[in-house]
Amino acid sequence: MYETTYHRAGSVAEATDLLAKSDDGKFLGGGQTLLPTMKQRLAAPSDLVDVTRIPEMNGISADGDGISVGAATTHAEVANSDLVKQKLPGLASLAGGIGDPAVRHMGTIGGSIANNDPAADYPAALVALGATVVTSKRQLAAEDFFTGLFETALDEDEVVVSVKFPAAAASAYSKYPNPASRYAMAGVFVAKGTDGSVKVAVTGAGQDGVFRMNAMESALGANFGPDAVAGIAPDAGNLLSDLHGSADYRANLVTVMAKRAVAAAS
């Protein structure tokens, strides 16, 4: 690891000010991606601005009928929250399946979505639930926030403060994890809104990251049951293909995971 200067911010304003004063600084959440990259000397930020102790970036609270999750809230806190389990059980289940216990107790929701790994779990939940990402500058709809592989709409000096999730009548997530990394080879989040609308979002399989399955949404709008999506699969030409699984294999996984998610949501 190259030499770096560590700062612990006490507020969002202080965090953005510290970053602005650095030569090539980075915000630090749980550090599950950034720190290993630094240890391999593949990244060398001049400064690290730790945002995990900022009060407004921590905790889970009711937000109207939905919930608000601070960006520095860990996966374990999301998974174990009674409020999340009650209002959005699919989100709690998703968080409980991320990595291993060490990762879940260090990794944060804000760090995960800001990194936007194509196989990360949270992007599927944010898109399917119609979440809003609150940053130090603005509010962004989830579908506008995720822009491609490891890419988001965040500016260099912008940090995620919280994520707002609206209420859902039903929600569930199912993924086929890579046996080594526990990242999703295909993960499907299904959400039925309080107005009866259905959204289906897929992670781990797309060449450009998270994407929606419009055909599945239409089918589930007419019949919210596993059989409705049994014959629907994404175009394999748009999916990832690697040593862990071909594009055709992932296309089949999406269908299987969607059926499981719908069954769980039902």
N, C-alpha and C positions, 0 to 999 in steps of 0.2 A: 504494500500500500504506500502511495506517495503521501507526503506531508500535507495535512489539511488543518484548517482552523475551525474548531467547534464552537457554536453559539447555541444557547437555549433561549428561545423567544418566549416572552410572557403574554404577548398579544399578537393578533393578526397584523396590526400596524407595525409593531416592532419587527416581526418576521419579514415583512416585505421591505422594510427599511434596511435591515441587515443584509438582505440579499442584494438590494440596489447598491450598497456600498462595497460589495465584494467584487473581485475581478471575474470569477467564474464560479459562483456559488450554486448550491443545490439545496432545496428543502429536504429535510429528513423526517420521515414518519417512522414506520416500523423497521425500515432498512432491509427488508427481505430480498430486494433486488439490488439496490444501490450498493450496500456494503460488500456483498460478495463480488460485485463487479469491480469495486475499488481494490479489494484484496488481490484480485487477479491483475491489477494495474491496467484495466481496460477503461477506467474512468479516473479522472484526477481533479475533482473540484477543488478550488482554492479554499472554499468555506462550506461548512455544513450548518444549516440553520434548522435546529430541532424544533418541530412544532407540536410535539406530542403532549406538552404540558400547558398548552393554551386552553383556558377554561371553555371558551365558546366553540372549541373544536372537539370537545369531549362530551360523551354521554348520549343517551337516547331519550327522547321526550315525545309526548303526543303533540301533533300538529294538525289541529282540526280533527277530522276523522282519520287522518293518516299519522305518520310518524316522521320525526326528524332525527337523523343520525349524524353526530359530529364526525368530521373527517378523521380525527385521531382515535376514534373508537375502534377497538380491536375486534377481530373476527370472533374471538371467544365471547366477548361482551354481547355482540349481536346474536350469536347462537344461543346464549343463555338468558337473554332478556325476556321476561314474562310479557312485556308489552309487544315485542316483536312476534313472539309465539302466538299471542292472542290475535293480533291484527293481520300479520303477514307471515304465516307459518312457513311458507315456501322460502322466504328470505332467511329465517332462522335455520332451517334445514340446510340451505346452501352454505351459510357461514360455518356450520358445524362440520361440513365435509371438506373444508379447505385445508390442504396440507396435512400436517400432523399437529399435536398439541403445542409444540414449541412455536410453530409458525402461527397458529391461531392466537396465541397469547402475546405475540409481538407484532404481527402484521396488522395493518389498519385498512379500513375501507377506502379512505382518501388516497393512501399510497397505492393501493391496488388499482383504482380506476384511473389515477393520474398516469400510472405506468402503462395501462391498457395492453397487457399481454394478451395475444389472441386466444390463449387457452385459459385465461382467468375466468372465474365464475361470476363475479359481481356484474360485469357488463350486461349479461343476459337478464339479470334481475332488474337492473335499472331501466333497460329498454322495454321489457315486457310489462313492467309496472308503471311505466310512464313517469319515472322519477325526474326530479329537477335537481341539478347540481348547482349549489350556491358557492360562489368563489369570492375572493377578496375584492373583485371588481363588478360582478354581475351574476345573473342566474341563467343557466343553460338547460334546455331540455336534453334528456339523456341521448336522444337520437342525433342531436346536434353536437353533443360533447365528444362522442367517439367518432374519429374521422379516418381511422385506418390502423394498420399494424403498428403498435406501440406509439400511436399518434392520437392526440386529442386537440380540442380547440383552445386549450390553455395557452396563454402567453407565457413568456419566460419568467416574468415577474409576478405571475398570478398563482395563487394557491387555493386548493379546494378547502372550504370551511365546513360545509355540511352537505348532506344529501336528504332531500325531502321526498318521501314516498306517499302517494295518495292511498286511500283505503281501497281494498279489493275484496270482492265477495268470495274469491277462492284463489289460491296460489300454490304452486308446487314446482320443484326443481328436481331433475334427474340427470345424472351424468355418468358416462363411462370413463373412469379415470385411468390415466397412464399408470401402470402398476408401480413404476419407480418414483415419478415426480408427484403423483396425485393430481396433476393438472388434467383438465378435461380434454379427452380426445373428441368428445362430443357431449355437450351439455345443453339441455333444453329447459327453459323456464316458461311455464304456462300461467297466465293470469287472467281471471275473469273479473272485469270491473263491476262496480256497483250498479252501473247502467246496463249490464249484460254484455258489453263488448268484450272481445277476447283478443289477447295479444300473445304471440309465441315468439320467443327470441332464442337464438342458437349461438353458443360459444364453442370454441375449441376446434371447429371444423372449417370455418370460412377463411379464404385467402386474404380477405380484408378485415378480419375480425368479426365481431358480433353482427348478426343480421336477423331480420324477421322472416318468418315463414307465413306469407300472406295466404297461401292455399290452405294451410292448416287452420288459420284464423277463420277463414270463411266457412270451412267445414264444421269447426267447433261452434261457430255462431248458430248453426242450424241444429247441431246435435253434439252436446258437450259430453262426449264419451270416448274411450280409447279407440273404438272401432272407426270413429270418424276420421282418424288420421292414419289408419293402418296402411292405406295404399298411397300415401303421400310422402315423397322424399325430395330433397333439394337436388338441383342439377349438379352432378359430380364434377362437371367442368369448372365450377366455381369453388371447389373445396380443396383443402390441403391434402397432399399426398407425401408421405415420408416413410422412414423405416418402421414406424410404429403402426401405420395403417394407410392403405390406399384411399384415394378419393371415393371410390365405390363403396369401400368398407365403411368409411365415415358417413356416407349418405344413408346407408342402412342403419347405422347407429343412431342417426338423428331421428329416424322413424321410430325405432325401438324406444329411445329415451323419451320421445314425445308421448308415446302411448303410456309409458310408466308415469310420466308427470301428470297427464290428464287423469289417470286412474287415482293417483294420490290426491289431486285437487278435488276430485269428485267425492 
